Amino acid sequence: MKELSYPFDGKYLRRNRRKLRNALLSGTNQRIRKKIAVLGGSTADDVDLMLELFLLDAGIEPEFYVSEYNKFYEDAMFGNPELDSFKPDIIYIHTTCRNLTMVPESLSESPETVQNKLTEQFEVFKQMWIKLMQKFSCPIIQNNFEIPLCRPSGSYDGWGDAGKSAFINRLNVMMSDYARHNNGFYINDINYLSAAVGLKKWHNSEEWYLYKYAVSLEACPDLAFSVANIVKSVFGKNKKVIALDLDNTLWGGVIGDDGQEGIELGEETAVGESFRDFQRYLREYRSFGVLLTVCSKNDEENAVLGLNHPESQLKPVDFTLIKANWNSKDRNIEESADELNLLPESFVFVDDNPAECAIVSAQLPEVQTVNFQNVSEAMYKLSRSGFFEVTSLSADDLKRTEMYAANARRAAQRKSFESYSDYLLSLEMEAVIEDFRPVCLQRITQLTNKSNQFNLTTKRYTQQEMEEVSASSEHIRLYGRLADKFGDNGIVSVVIGCKKGRELHIELWLMSCRVLKRDMELAMLDELVRCCREAGIDRIIGYYYKTPKNSMVAELFGTLGFALTEKKENGDSVWCLETAGYINQNKVIEVNKEREKNYGNEQK
């Protein structure tokens, strides 16, 4: 919904909340349901009201538990029957600097006294996080702390031994250290957010004294939007691709008219320097796995010429796809999505031309657009929009650009083969398919929250839930990693089944869209049947739960040899496969090469 995209009008959102909510709920888009506990150190009613809008817009339908005023610590440490029965999927602790009870009271306090207070204050929060994690095993989002608006000692407050701002900054660093070393714990950076909004707007003393709003009503939508971006990221709702125009977007001028020597890029002019900095900024996104593509009305020769400008920070090799032609840009985005095996909703389109953005928005409303008048505005919009909020960063994320580039090379090779089987064999594919390893759990969890097209049961897992499944003797678990002569695709498939007597009921079967039509599903099934036989399982029960995004796998179990046992009116279905007599189906992927080699050595 356009009204909920950054930059939004906070006053409009508060005035029209009910109308917007009803419009979002009346939509036909599939939503996942999540329970969110808001433990507030101040009045938090407007926080969850705004948060609901942003999450609904992202396809997450939240149900809230909101603590009583300033009862966050009591709820966490001493229990609350209502919270316990609520069983949250995620916990948000909405505290601010007004909830800090041990800040220095005087500049005369000694460094030792201040350090003791700092340690004690951190321990109060740390024990609360540990208690919540032990009880609920769900992700926790914790605000860090903003600095006070008023500073009696001036700048000294920010660096002196007993300065309140200095104390808060040191506490924030301790919280950041904790977050880096504890999976499932995330910081909502209100220290940055309050500065971006402006401390004077963030703090409203009248609203505090009258209603106990620690964050002003004016800033509340910004706070809720920031929290929503973290929640969206935790549950795999991030964007994946930035599709970029070229002329007056990555450089000043029109390459077709001005030539390579005539475009503005580099330090010689102020405009050229700004475009150089924008390219550097985009390169940062690429560094943590965001794909960059070109979507430009241009001759490809001219597009490549511009990217090869001596001052260009982005070269042709940095782009997973280059669509430089005279087709409509919405068509180019659709084709790019198809070639990358992604949905258009994974894309963010950046263009200086408002008409082009309007056309893309009209034709592909699921694509977010960023229009701008100068590159500083473009960078700020990309930053504040939260399209690519990071809550976890795996080794596969860092290699994502290379993985998709390798896919493009595979697609090019496929055109030279008349037989698809011969093409698959030419890839020289090797897979590792085995039980979960602790080192892989982060990526496995991430995949369950990101895969939509090839996800038969649509089940999502938090890191804690996945750790519990990994340790369970009642489950059979497999993850699959696929490599070929073009490169390593990383972990691309996950299967989880629960044992019930002599049956295995599939709770999760998913695969990354990067490796569709590569027979990886056959290799996974072969290994699953082998594990079932070893465990005395006679039949495997598969479930397909229909969503608007996974219709492509509605008949997958049937193609794998399962028999349909139930077909529901809503499109859901149940399938069954007998393990006795099953014959391996994978013919093109070499599986667990090292294991088989070692087994062969043992037999000798």
Residue pairs with C-beta under 8 A, 6 or more apart in sequence:
1 20
1 23
1 24
1 57
2 361
3 9
3 12
3 13
3 16
3 20
4 13
4 20
4 53
4 54
4 57
5 368
5 385
6 225
6 381
6 384
6 385
6 386
7 381
7 384
8 221
8 225
10 218
10 219
10 220
10 221
10 222
11 218
13 20
13 50
13 53
13 221
14 46
14 50
14 217
14 220
14 221
17 49
17 50
17 53
20 53
21 52
21 53
21 56
24 53
24 56
24 57
25 56
25 61
28 548
29 59
29 548
30 59
30 547
30 548
30 549
31 56
31 59
31 60
31 61
32 59
32 60
32 61
32 235
32 458
32 460
33 60
33 61
33 62
33 63
34 55
34 60
34 61
34 62
34 63
34 89
34 90
34 231
34 235
35 62
35 63
35 64
35 65
35 86
35 87
35 88
35 89
35 90
36 48
36 51
36 62
36 63
36 64
36 65
36 88
36 89
36 90
36 91
36 92
36 231
37 64
37 65
37 66
37 67
37 83
37 86
37 88
37 90
37 91
37 92
38 44
38 47
38 48
38 51
38 64
38 65
38 66
38 67
38 92
38 94
39 67
39 71
39 72
39 75
39 76
39 91
39 92
39 93
39 94
40 47
40 66
40 67
40 69
40 70
40 71
40 72
40 94
40 95
41 70
41 72
41 93
41 94
41 95
41 96
41 98
41 99
41 214
42 69
42 70
42 94
42 95
42 96
42 98
42 99
42 208
42 212
42 213
42 214
42 215
43 69
43 211
43 212
43 213
43 214
44 66
44 67
44 94
45 66
46 213
46 217
46 220
47 94
47 215
47 220
47 223
47 224
47 227
48 62
48 64
48 66
48 224
49 224
50 220
50 221
50 223
50 224
50 225
51 62
51 92
51 224
51 227
51 228
51 231
52 62
52 64
53 224
54 224
54 225
54 228
55 61
55 62
55 228
55 231
55 232
56 62
58 228
58 232
58 237
59 237
60 231
60 232
60 235
60 237
65 82
65 83
65 86
65 88
67 75
67 80
67 83
69 212
70 99
70 212
71 80
72 93
72 94
72 95
72 99
72 128
73 124
73 128
74 80
75 83
76 93
76 128
76 131
76 132
77 127
77 128
77 131
79 135
84 135
87 136
88 136
88 138
89 138
89 139
89 462
90 138
90 139
90 140
90 141
90 231
90 234
90 462
91 132
91 136
91 138
91 139
91 140
91 141
92 140
92 141
92 188
92 227
92 231
93 128
93 140
93 141
93 142
93 143
94 143
95 142
95 143
95 145
96 143
96 145
96 146
96 190
96 214
96 215
97 103
97 145
97 146
97 147
97 148
97 168
98 208
98 214
99 214
100 121
100 145
100 168
100 171
101 121
101 124
102 117
102 118
102 120
102 121
102 124
103 117
103 121
103 164
103 167
103 168
104 113
104 114
104 117
104 162
104 163
104 164
104 167
106 162
107 153
107 156
107 160
107 162
107 163
108 162
109 161
109 162
110 161
111 161
111 162
114 161
114 162
114 167
117 167
118 167
118 170
118 171
118 174
121 171
122 171
122 174
122 175
125 142
125 175
126 178
129 140
129 142
129 178
129 182
129 185
132 140
133 140
133 184
133 185
133 464
137 462
137 464
137 465
137 468
138 184
138 462
138 464
139 184
139 185
139 186
139 234
139 462
139 463
139 464
140 184
140 185
140 186
141 186
141 187
141 188
141 227
141 230
141 231
142 175
142 179
142 185
142 186
142 187
142 188
143 187
143 188
143 190
144 171
144 172
144 175
144 176
144 187
144 188
144 189
144 190
144 191
145 168
145 171
145 172
145 190
145 191
146 168
146 190
146 191
146 193
146 194
146 195
146 199
146 202
147 158
147 164
147 165
147 168
147 169
147 191
147 194
147 199
148 164
148 165
148 168
148 203
149 199
149 200
149 202
149 203
151 157
151 158
151 163
151 164
151 165
153 160
153 163
156 163
157 163
157 164
157 165
157 166
158 165
158 166
158 169
159 166
160 166
168 191
169 191
172 191
175 187
176 187
178 185
179 185
179 186
179 187
183 392
183 442
183 463
184 462
184 463
184 464
186 230
186 234
186 391
188 226
188 227
188 230
189 226
190 215
190 223
190 226
193 202
193 219
193 222
193 223
193 226
194 202
194 219
196 222
196 384
197 219
197 222
201 216
201 218
201 219
202 215
202 216
202 219
203 216
204 213
204 216
204 217
204 218
207 213
207 216
207 217
208 214
213 220
215 223
225 386
226 386
228 386
229 386
229 389
230 389
230 391
232 238
232 386
232 389
233 389
233 390
233 391
234 391
234 449
234 462
235 449
235 460
236 446
236 448
236 449
236 450
236 451
236 452
236 460
238 387
238 388
238 389
238 450
239 290
239 345
239 346
239 347
239 348
239 368
239 387
239 388
240 290
240 291
240 342
240 346
240 347
241 290
241 291
241 292
241 293
241 320
241 336
241 340
241 342
241 346
241 347
241 348
242 282
242 285
242 290
242 291
242 292
242 293
242 347
242 348
242 350
242 382
243 293
243 294
243 295
243 332
243 333
243 336
243 347
243 348
243 349
243 350
244 250
244 282
244 292
244 293
244 294
244 295
244 296
244 350
244 351
245 295
245 296
245 329
245 350
245 351
245 352
245 353
245 356
246 255
246 294
246 296
246 298
246 303
246 306
246 307
246 324
247 253
247 254
247 255
247 256
247 296
247 298
248 254
248 352
248 353
249 350
249 351
249 352
249 378
250 265
250 275
250 278
250 279
250 306
250 307
250 312
250 314
251 263
251 264
251 265
251 272
251 275
251 306
251 309
251 312
252 263
252 264
252 265
252 269
252 271
252 272
252 275
253 262
253 263
253 264
254 263
255 263
255 298
255 302
255 303
255 305
255 306
256 298
256 299
256 302
259 305
260 305
260 306
260 308
260 309
263 306
263 309
264 271
264 272
264 275
265 272
265 275
265 276
265 309
265 311
265 312
266 272
266 273
266 276
266 309
266 310
266 311
267 273
267 276
267 311
272 311
274 374
274 375
274 376
275 375
276 311
276 313
277 375
277 379
278 375
278 378
278 379
279 312
279 313
279 314
280 313
281 379
281 382
282 292
282 314
283 313
283 314
283 318
285 292
285 382
285 388
286 292
286 318
286 401
287 398
288 388
288 390
288 393
288 397
288 398
289 393
289 396
289 397
289 398
289 399
289 400
289 401
290 388
290 400
290 401
291 320
291 340
291 400
291 401
291 404
292 314
292 318
292 319
292 320
292 401
293 319
293 320
293 321
293 322
293 323
293 336
294 303
294 307
294 319
294 321
294 322
294 323
294 324
295 323
295 329
295 332
295 333
295 336
295 349
295 351
296 303
296 323
296 324
297 324
297 325
297 326
297 329
298 324
298 325
299 324
299 325
300 322
300 324
300 325
302 324
303 322
303 324
304 316
304 322
304 324
306 312
307 314
307 315
307 316
307 319
308 315
308 316
316 322
317 405
318 401
320 340
320 401
320 404
320 405
320 408
321 336
321 339
321 340
321 408
323 332
323 335
323 336
325 332
328 359
328 363
329 349
329 351
329 356
329 359
329 360
330 359
330 360
330 363
330 364
330 367
333 344
333 347
333 349
333 360
333 364
333 367
334 344
334 364
336 347
337 343
337 344
337 346
337 347
339 408
339 411
340 404
340 407
340 513
341 407
341 453
341 513
341 514
341 516
342 513
343 366
343 452
343 453
343 549
344 364
344 366
344 367
345 366
345 367
347 364
347 367
347 368
348 367
348 368
348 369
348 370
348 382
348 385
348 387
349 357
349 360
349 367
349 368
349 369
349 370
350 369
350 370
350 372
350 378
350 382
351 357
351 360
351 369
351 370
351 371
352 371
352 372
352 373
353 371
354 371
357 369
357 370
357 371
360 367
360 369
361 367
361 369
368 385
368 387
370 378
370 381
370 382
370 385
372 378
372 381
392 442
392 445
392 446
394 442
394 443
394 446
395 443
395 490
396 403
396 443
396 490
396 491
397 446
399 488
399 490
402 487
403 487
403 488
403 489
403 490
403 514
404 514
406 486
406 487
406 489
407 486
407 514
409 486
410 427
410 484
410 486
413 423
413 426
413 427
414 420
414 423
417 423
417 426
421 587
421 588
424 518
424 519
424 588
425 588
427 484
427 485
427 486
427 518
427 588
428 484
428 485
429 482
429 483
429 484
429 518
429 588
429 589
429 590
430 482
430 483
430 484
430 589
430 590
430 591
430 593
431 480
431 481
431 482
431 483
431 520
431 523
431 589
431 590
431 591
431 592
432 480
432 481
432 591
432 592
433 478
433 479
433 480
433 481
433 493
433 523
433 524
433 527
433 591
433 592
434 478
434 479
434 592
434 595
435 477
435 478
435 479
436 444
436 466
436 469
436 470
436 477
436 479
437 479
438 470
440 479
440 491
441 463
441 466
441 467
441 470
442 463
443 490
443 491
444 466
444 479
444 491
444 494
445 461
445 462
445 463
445 466
447 491
447 492
447 494
447 510
447 512
448 455
448 459
448 460
448 461
448 466
448 494
448 508
448 510
449 460
449 461
451 510
451 511
451 512
451 513
452 547
452 549
452 550
453 513
453 516
453 549
453 550
453 552
453 553
454 510
454 511
454 512
454 513
454 516
454 550
454 552
454 553
455 508
455 509
455 510
455 550
455 553
456 506
456 508
456 509
456 510
456 542
456 543
456 544
456 545
456 550
456 553
456 556
456 557
457 506
457 507
457 508
457 509
457 543
457 544
457 545
458 545
458 547
458 550
459 507
459 508
461 469
461 508
469 475
469 477
469 496
470 477
474 498
474 499
475 496
475 497
475 498
475 499
475 507
476 495
476 496
476 497
476 499
476 504
476 528
476 531
476 532
476 535
476 537
477 494
477 495
477 496
477 497
478 493
478 494
478 495
478 496
478 524
478 527
478 528
478 531
479 491
479 493
479 494
480 491
480 492
480 493
480 494
480 511
480 520
480 523
480 524
480 527
481 488
481 489
481 490
481 491
481 492
482 488
482 489
482 492
482 493
482 515
482 518
482 520
482 589
483 489
489 512
489 514
489 515
491 512
492 511
492 512
492 514
492 515
492 520
493 510
493 511
493 512
493 515
493 520
493 521
493 524
494 508
494 509
494 510
494 511
495 506
495 508
495 509
495 524
495 528
496 506
496 507
496 508
496 509
497 504
497 505
497 506
497 507
497 528
497 532
497 540
498 504
498 505
498 507
499 535
499 537
502 536
502 537
502 538
502 539
503 537
503 538
503 539
503 540
503 541
504 532
504 535
504 537
504 539
504 540
504 541
505 541
505 543
506 540
506 541
506 542
506 543
509 524
509 542
511 520
511 521
511 524
518 588
518 589
519 586
519 587
519 588
519 589
520 589
521 556
521 560
522 560
522 585
522 586
522 587
522 589
523 586
523 589
523 591
525 560
525 585
525 586
526 584
526 585
526 586
526 591
527 591
527 592
528 540
529 540
529 577
529 579
529 582
529 584
532 540
532 579
533 579
537 579
538 578
538 579
538 580
539 576
539 577
539 578
539 579
540 562
540 576
540 577
540 579
541 574
541 575
541 576
542 557
542 562
542 574
542 575
542 576
542 577
543 572
543 573
543 574
543 575
544 550
544 553
544 554
544 556
544 557
544 572
544 573
544 574
544 575
545 572
546 554
546 570
546 571
546 572
554 571
554 573
557 564
557 573
557 575
557 577
558 564
558 575
560 577
560 585
561 577
561 582
561 585
562 575
562 576
562 577
563 575
563 576
563 577
564 573
564 574
564 575
565 574
565 575
565 576
566 573
566 574
567 573
